[in-house]
Amino acid sequence: LPGMWNRLEYRPLEGFVFAITPFNFTSICANLCAAPAMMGNVVVWKPAESQMYSAQVIMELFEEAGVPKGVINMISVDGPVAGEVVFKHKDFAALHFTGSTAVFRHLWKEIGNNIEKYR
């Protein structure tokens, strides 16, 4: 209709996205950490231990493609160690996770237990 506007504005979250990729789906791990970054978010990426080599190659591809350093940050620690830091951080803003229901429930519970710390 003339004079009517329909507008959508994308803006990044106020904090970082924690992306956790599964051990059995290496083919999508680049997508899971890159999708939030493409929307303007900073990402902390925790690939599965069995994906570390592939993940490092993907990080090199991101750098070669021009993704600025610090936008996607790969970490290589055990999941519980990462969760202990990430889920207590005031700038944690989102979880991007593919994996088992049991692990998801545990992560969701940790997030809920720390909800008052987030912005």
Secondary structure, 3 states (H helix, E strand, C coil): CCCCCCCCCCCCCCCEEEEECCCCCHHHHHHHHHHHHHCCCEEEEECCHHHHHHHHHHHHHHHHHCCCCCCEEECCCCHHHHHHHHCCCCCEEEEEECCCHHHHHHHHHHHHHCHHHCC
